[in-house]
Amino acid sequence: MRAQPRSTLRTTGDGGADFPLLIDGRWVSARDGARFAAHDPYLEQDWGEVADAGPADVDAAVVSAHAAFIDRRWSGLLAGERARRLLQLADLLERDAPALVQQQIFENGKLISEMRPGMAAVAGDCRFFAGLAETLQGASVPPSRPGFTTFTLREPMGVVAAITPWNTPLGLLAWKLFPALAAGNTVVIKPSEVTPTSTLMLAELALEAGIPAGVVNVVTGAARTGAALVAHPLVAKVAFTGSTTTGQAIAAQAAGHTARVTLELGGKSPNILFADADLDRAINGVMAGIFAASGQSCMAGSRVLVHSTLFDRVCEALAERGSRLIAGDPLDPATQLGPLASRAQLDKVLGYFEIARAERLRCLVGGQRLPRQGYFVAPTVYADVSPDSRLAREEIFGPVAVVMRFDSEEQAVAMANDTRYGLAAGVWTEDLRLAHRMIHQLRAGTIWVNNYRIIGHTLPFGGYGQSGIGREMGAAALEAYTETKSVWIDLGNPVEFATGPMGDRHGL
């Protein structure tokens, strides 16, 4: 029998939710008592309740984080001590990995075969940024005027609002939380209302690791919670992963108080198969690119561009292999296709099937909900899709591929770049020169050659165009959570006052 999820958190003891908020190191209910349901997309059942934070709760969390920043209880520690506590957190993440994996699966239905390595990566990310904590440094800069010593400092920003999605809740939280903490910031996390409980469990481990109260806070809820957090004047930076539409709204709102933003948004990424591609490897790459995570991935290779000489074979293989994917319990290692994460996401994908029928697209396989328990849709492939089709232009966020043909390198480049997005792209060819030409011509933040959907903390990740602003991961991510301070030390120059035009002597 399938186990039921269990919280490791303390309840409030006053009739509060199963999963409370974390504010200033204390577990508390929402002030207005509001709650929402935690829901299992495989069983289609509610299994718990979560506090629904209102504006007053968000204000309390941000004020707590700001106080923790001002009194320097975290940023005032030696960088080596911050690193030590982050390393302790990494150890705890490994210790509790089975529970954290299971909790995320109960929340979003992602496969255990993906969540186990994903959780190992979270611990690895934590260690990576712990190691970078002691590398944060400014630069000695040759002065532009005689008689001065000049240098720069890198300093933490203040309160970081980390707003995370439901498809990879702890993995994408790691990309924000760990560099923010390594740089000395304090954080208020707003996880997706679909996947809030695993984030609360991770925050509990942060307290156990010795990260001081108020440094990491969690407010759970939906739109009202996020809006109050982004608009708060004490928030110095917003780091968001999610849809392009929501990201654009967040950027506009954050601009009202000049908060910095890092946005990792949507994608409609091309997976390009040239005539000389190793076909077996390429088909595997296409399958991984669109059907892994049930297509609920910002980097999904949802546009499959195939050279005309391979087109029929690729279509036949995708249809045959897609029809054989095993849908089932995401806790079963043999399962190859999990449910969509929510009823809302199911309805969205089913809506695109209706659009495909209205556009009279040729469906090779799928195009329907699976007749079984859970929010499952069949792996779906449409062939000979026009670049103008909505299914070729809009992010579906489901296991839905559109296959389009090309005849030349120039046509492939034009088709690949014909999108408002620019998150990722795959290139399949045995021609090294062609591969390098494609790398330079494709407008995307990540390019894979003869592979797809591989990421790691040593390389930055982010997109061009409407796929976002800034980059996460990689060594430079640490700097994205700092401000640069320029310092001029006068070594004994006479002080002069300009009575005429200020000129270069006084700068601006």
C-alpha positions in Angstrom: 0.0 0.0 0.0 1.2 3.5 -0.9 2.6 5.4 2.1 1.1 8.7 3.0 3.2 11.9 3.4 4.1 12.9 6.9 5.4 16.3 8.1 8.5 16.5 10.2 7.5 20.0 11.3 6.0 20.9 14.6 2.4 22.2 14.5 1.5 25.4 16.2 -0.5 23.7 18.9 -3.3 26.3 18.6 -5.4 24.7 15.9 -3.0 25.9 13.2 -2.3 24.3 9.9 -0.4 21.0 9.5 2.3 23.0 7.8 2.8 26.5 9.4 4.9 29.5 8.2 8.5 30.0 9.3 9.1 33.5 10.5 12.0 34.6 12.6 12.9 31.0 13.5 9.3 30.2 14.8 6.6 28.1 13.3 3.4 30.2 13.2 -0.1 30.1 11.6 -1.3 32.7 9.2 -2.6 35.7 11.1 -6.0 35.4 9.5 -6.1 31.6 10.0 -6.3 31.0 6.2 -5.1 27.6 4.9 -5.1 25.7 1.7 -4.9 22.0 0.8 -1.8 20.0 0.0 -2.7 17.7 -2.9 -1.3 14.5 -4.4 -1.6 14.6 -8.3 -1.3 10.8 -8.5 -3.9 9.8 -6.0 -6.0 13.0 -6.8 -6.4 13.4 -3.0 -5.8 16.2 -0.5 -3.4 15.0 2.3 -2.7 18.0 4.5 -3.2 21.7 5.1 -0.7 24.6 4.7 -0.8 28.1 6.1 -1.9 30.7 3.6 0.2 33.8 4.3 -1.5 37.2 3.9 0.2 40.6 3.6 0.6 40.9 7.4 2.5 37.6 7.5 4.7 38.6 4.6 5.5 41.9 6.3 6.5 40.1 9.4 8.8 37.8 7.5 10.5 40.6 5.5 10.9 42.7 8.7 12.4 39.7 10.4 14.8 39.1 7.5 15.7 42.8 7.4 16.4 42.9 11.1 18.6 39.8 10.7 20.5 41.6 7.9 20.9 44.9 9.8 22.3 43.3 13.0 24.6 41.2 10.8 23.9 38.0 12.7 24.7 36.2 9.4 26.7 38.6 7.2 28.8 39.5 10.2 30.1 36.0 10.5 33.4 35.2 8.9 32.9 33.8 5.4 34.5 30.5 6.6 31.9 30.2 9.3 29.0 30.7 6.8 30.7 28.1 4.7 30.9 25.7 7.6 27.2 26.0 8.3 26.2 25.6 4.7 28.4 22.4 4.6 26.5 21.2 7.7 23.2 21.9 5.8 24.5 19.9 2.9 25.1 16.9 5.2 21.6 17.2 6.6 20.2 17.3 3.1 21.9 14.1 2.4 20.8 12.6 5.6 17.1 13.4 5.0 17.2 13.0 1.2 14.7 10.0 1.2 12.1 12.0 3.1 12.7 15.1 0.9 12.4 13.1 -2.3 9.2 11.5 -1.1 7.7 14.8 0.0 8.3 16.4 -3.4 6.8 13.4 -5.2 3.6 13.6 -3.1 3.5 17.3 -4.0 4.1 17.2 -7.8 4.1 13.6 -9.0 7.6 13.7 -10.4 9.3 10.3 -10.8 11.5 8.9 -8.1 14.0 8.0 -10.8 14.4 11.8 -11.4 14.0 13.1 -7.8 16.7 10.9 -6.3 19.5 12.3 -8.4 17.9 15.7 -8.3 18.1 15.7 -4.5 21.7 14.6 -4.6 22.3 17.6 -6.8 20.7 19.9 -4.3 23.3 18.8 -1.6 26.0 19.2 -4.2 24.8 22.7 -5.0 24.9 23.6 -1.3 28.5 22.4 -1.1 29.5 24.3 -4.2 28.3 27.6 -2.9 29.7 26.9 0.5 33.1 26.6 -1.2 32.5 29.9 -3.0 31.6 31.8 0.2 35.3 32.4 1.0 36.1 33.4 -2.6 33.9 36.6 -2.7 36.3 39.4 -3.2 36.7 42.8 -4.7 39.5 44.1 -6.8 42.5 46.4 -6.4 42.0 49.0 -9.2 44.7 51.3 -10.6 43.5 54.8 -9.8 42.5 57.1 -12.6 44.0 60.1 -10.7 47.3 60.5 -8.8 47.4 60.4 -5.1 44.7 57.8 -4.5 44.3 54.2 -3.6 41.2 52.7 -5.2 39.5 49.3 -4.9 36.1 47.6 -4.9 34.2 45.6 -2.3 31.5 43.0 -2.9 28.8 43.2 -0.2 25.5 41.4 0.3 22.3 43.2 -0.9 20.0 42.6 2.0 16.7 40.8 1.9 16.3 38.4 -1.1 12.8 37.2 -2.1 13.1 33.7 -3.6 10.0 32.7 -5.5 10.1 29.2 -6.7 8.1 26.9 -9.0 6.4 23.6 -8.6 8.2 21.5 -11.2 11.5 21.2 -9.4 10.8 22.7 -6.0 14.0 22.1 -4.1 16.4 22.1 -7.1 15.3 25.5 -8.2 15.2 26.8 -4.6 18.9 25.7 -4.3 19.9 27.9 -7.2 18.7 30.9 -5.3 19.0 30.2 -1.6 22.6 28.9 -1.5 24.3 31.7 -3.4 22.2 34.3 -1.5 23.3 32.8 1.8 26.9 32.3 0.8 27.1 36.0 0.0 25.7 37.0 3.4 22.1 37.9 2.5 18.9 37.0 4.4 16.0 35.3 2.5 12.3 35.1 2.4 11.1 32.1 0.4 7.7 31.9 -1.3 7.4 28.4 -2.8 4.7 27.5 -5.2 1.3 26.7 -3.6 1.5 23.4 -5.4 4.7 22.3 -3.7 5.1 24.2 -0.4 5.8 21.5 2.2 9.2 20.3 0.9 10.5 23.8 1.1 9.4 24.1 4.8 11.3 20.8 5.5 14.4 22.2 3.9 14.1 25.4 5.9 13.8 23.3 9.1 17.2 21.7 8.2 18.7 25.2 7.8 17.8 26.0 11.4 19.3 22.7 12.5 22.5 23.5 10.6 22.9 26.7 12.7 21.7 29.3 10.3 20.4 32.0 12.7 16.7 32.7 13.2 15.4 35.3 10.7 18.0 34.5 8.1 15.7 32.0 6.3 12.0 32.6 6.4 9.2 30.8 4.5 5.8 32.2 3.6 3.5 29.8 1.8 0.5 30.9 -0.3 -0.5 31.8 -3.8 -0.9 35.1 -5.7 -1.6 37.4 -2.8 1.4 36.1 -0.9 3.8 36.6 -3.9 2.5 40.1 -4.7 2.9 41.3 -1.1 6.5 39.9 -1.1 7.6 41.4 -4.4 6.1 44.8 -3.5 7.6 45.0 0.0 10.0 48.1 0.1 12.6 46.2 2.3 13.1 43.5 -0.4 16.4 44.3 -2.1 16.3 41.5 -4.7 13.7 39.1 -6.3 14.9 35.8 -7.7 12.1 34.1 -9.6 11.6 31.0 -11.7 8.3 30.5 -13.4 6.2 31.6 -16.4 7.2 34.6 -18.6 3.9 36.4 -18.0 4.3 36.2 -14.2 8.0 37.1 -14.5 7.2 40.2 -16.4 4.7 41.3 -13.8 7.2 40.7 -11.0 9.9 42.7 -12.8 7.4 45.6 -13.2 6.4 45.5 -9.6 10.0 45.2 -8.3 10.9 48.2 -10.4 8.6 50.3 -8.2 11.1 50.2 -5.4 14.2 49.4 -7.6 14.6 45.9 -6.4 17.1 43.9 -8.5 15.7 40.8 -10.3 16.9 37.5 -11.6 14.3 35.9 -13.7 14.4 32.3 -15.1 11.3 32.1 -17.3 9.8 30.0 -20.0 11.1 28.3 -23.1 10.2 26.8 -26.4 13.5 25.1 -27.1 14.5 23.5 -30.4 16.1 20.1 -30.6 17.7 20.0 -34.0 18.6 16.7 -35.8 20.9 17.0 -38.8 21.1 14.4 -41.6 24.3 12.9 -40.1 23.1 12.6 -36.6 23.5 9.3 -34.7 19.9 8.5 -34.9 19.5 6.2 -31.9 21.2 8.7 -29.6 19.3 11.5 -31.1 15.9 9.8 -30.6 16.9 9.1 -27.0 17.8 12.8 -26.6 14.5 13.9 -28.0 12.6 11.6 -25.7 14.5 12.8 -22.7 14.1 16.4 -23.8 10.3 16.4 -24.0 8.9 13.4 -22.1 11.2 13.5 -19.0 9.3 15.2 -16.1 6.2 14.7 -18.2 7.4 17.7 -20.2 7.0 20.0 -17.2 10.5 21.6 -17.7 11.4 25.1 -18.8 14.2 23.6 -20.9 12.0 21.0 -22.6 13.0 20.3 -26.2 9.4 20.9 -27.3 10.2 21.9 -30.9 11.9 19.0 -32.8 13.5 20.2 -36.0 14.5 17.3 -38.3 16.3 17.2 -41.6 14.0 16.0 -44.3 16.1 12.9 -45.0 15.4 11.7 -41.4 11.9 13.1 -40.9 9.8 10.0 -41.4 12.1 7.7 -39.4 12.2 10.1 -36.5 8.4 10.6 -36.5 7.9 6.8 -36.6 10.3 6.2 -33.7 8.9 8.9 -31.5 5.3 7.7 -32.0 6.3 4.1 -31.4 8.4 4.7 -28.3 6.1 7.3 -26.9 3.2 4.9 -27.0 5.2 2.4 -24.9 6.1 4.7 -22.0 5.0 3.2 -18.7 2.7 5.5 -16.8 2.2 4.8 -13.1 3.0 5.5 -9.5 5.9 8.0 -9.4 7.3 6.1 -6.4 7.8 3.0 -8.5 11.3 3.0 -10.1 9.9 1.3 -13.2 7.5 4.1 -14.0 8.5 6.2 -17.0 5.7 8.8 -17.1 4.3 10.5 -14.1 1.2 12.7 -13.7 1.0 16.4 -14.4 1.5 18.3 -11.1 -2.0 19.7 -10.7 -5.5 19.7 -12.1 -4.9 23.3 -13.4 -1.9 22.0 -15.4 -3.9 19.1 -16.7 -6.6 21.4 -17.9 -4.0 23.6 -19.6 -2.5 20.8 -21.6 -5.9 19.3 -22.5 -6.7 22.8 -23.8 -3.8 22.6 -26.2 -5.1 19.3 -27.5 -8.3 21.2 -28.4 -6.3 23.9 -30.2 -4.4 21.2 -32.1 -7.7 19.7 -33.3 -8.9 23.1 -34.3 -5.7 23.7 -36.2 -6.0 20.2 -37.8 -2.5 19.1 -36.8 -1.5 15.6 -37.6 -1.3 13.7 -34.3 1.0 10.7 -34.4 0.4 9.6 -30.9 -1.4 10.8 -27.8 -3.4 14.0 -27.8 -5.6 12.8 -24.9 -5.9 12.2 -21.2 -5.0 8.7 -20.1 -8.0 6.7 -18.8 -6.6 6.0 -15.3 -6.2 7.5 -11.9 -4.0 10.6 -11.7 -3.5 13.7 -13.8 -1.9 11.8 -16.7 -1.8 12.8 -20.4 -0.5 10.5 -23.1 2.9 11.3 -24.6 2.0 13.3 -27.6 3.7 14.0 -31.0 2.4 16.2 -33.8 4.1 16.1 -37.2 4.6 18.6 -40.0 3.6 21.5 -37.7 3.6 25.0 -39.1 6.0 27.4 -37.4 2.9 29.7 -37.0 0.9 27.1 -35.0 0.2 28.0 -31.4 1.6 24.6 -30.4 4.9 25.6 -32.1 5.0 29.0 -30.5 3.6 28.7 -27.0 5.0 26.9 -23.9 2.7 24.0 -23.2 4.6 22.5 -20.2 3.5 19.0 -20.9 4.7 15.9 -22.8 3.9 17.4 -26.2 6.3 17.6 -29.1 5.9 19.3 -32.4 8.0 17.9 -35.2 9.0 20.2 -38.1 11.2 19.5 -41.1 14.1 21.5 -42.6 16.4 21.1 -45.6 19.4 23.3 -44.9 21.5 24.7 -42.1 20.3 28.2 -42.8 16.7 27.1 -42.6 17.3 25.2 -39.3 18.9 28.3 -37.8 16.0 30.5 -38.9 13.4 28.1 -37.6 15.2 27.6 -34.3 15.6 31.3 -33.6 12.0 32.1 -34.7 10.7 32.4 -31.1 10.4 35.0 -28.4 12.2 32.6 -26.0 15.9 31.6 -25.9 16.5 29.3 -23.0 18.1 26.2 -24.6 18.8 24.3 -27.8 20.1 20.9 -28.8 22.2 20.0 -31.9 22.7 16.5 -33.2 25.5 16.1 -35.7 28.8 14.2 -36.2 30.2 17.2 -38.0 32.3 19.2 -35.6 32.5 22.3 -37.8 28.7 22.3 -38.3 28.2 21.9 -34.5 30.4 25.0 -33.8 28.6 27.0 -36.5 25.3 26.2 -34.8 26.6 27.1 -31.4 27.5 30.5 -32.6 24.3 31.1 -34.5 21.6 29.9 -32.1 20.2 32.5 -29.7 19.9 30.5 -26.5 21.5 30.5 -23.1 22.5 26.8 -23.1 23.4 24.7 -26.1 23.8 20.9 -26.0 25.6 19.0 -28.7 24.7 15.4 -29.0 22.9 15.4 -25.7 20.1 17.2 -24.0 18.8 18.3 -20.6 22.2 18.1 -18.8 22.9 20.8 -16.2 25.3 21.3 -13.3 26.3 23.9 -10.8 29.6 24.8 -12.4 27.9 26.4 -15.5 25.5 29.3 -15.5 21.9 28.8 -16.6 19.5 31.3 -18.0 18.0 32.6 -21.2 17.9 35.1 -24.0 14.8 37.2 -24.9 11.7 36.4 -22.9 13.3 33.4 -21.2 14.6 35.7 -18.5 17.1 38.1 -17.1 20.4 37.1 -15.6 22.0 33.8 -14.9 21.8 31.3 -12.0 24.5 28.8 -11.0 28.1 28.9 -11.8 30.7 30.9 -9.9 29.3 34.2 -11.2 26.0 33.6 -9.6 27.4 34.6 -6.2 28.1 38.1 -7.6 24.4 38.4 -8.6 23.6 38.5 -4.9 26.0 41.3 -4.1 26.4 45.0 -4.6 29.7 46.5 -5.8 31.2 49.3 -3.6 33.9 51.5 -5.1 36.4 53.0 -2.6 38.7 56.1 -3.1 41.3 56.7 -0.4 43.0 60.0 -0.6 46.7 59.7 0.2 47.2 63.4 0.9 46.0 65.5 -2.0 45.1 69.1 -1.3 41.3 69.6 -1.1 40.1 72.0 -3.7 36.7 73.5 -4.4 35.7 74.3 -7.9 34.0 77.6 -8.4 33.4 77.2 -12.1 32.2 74.2 -14.1 32.8 71.1 -12.1 34.5 69.2 -15.0 36.4 65.9 -14.5 37.8 66.9 -11.2 34.6 66.2 -9.4 33.2 63.5 -11.7 29.5 63.7 -12.4 
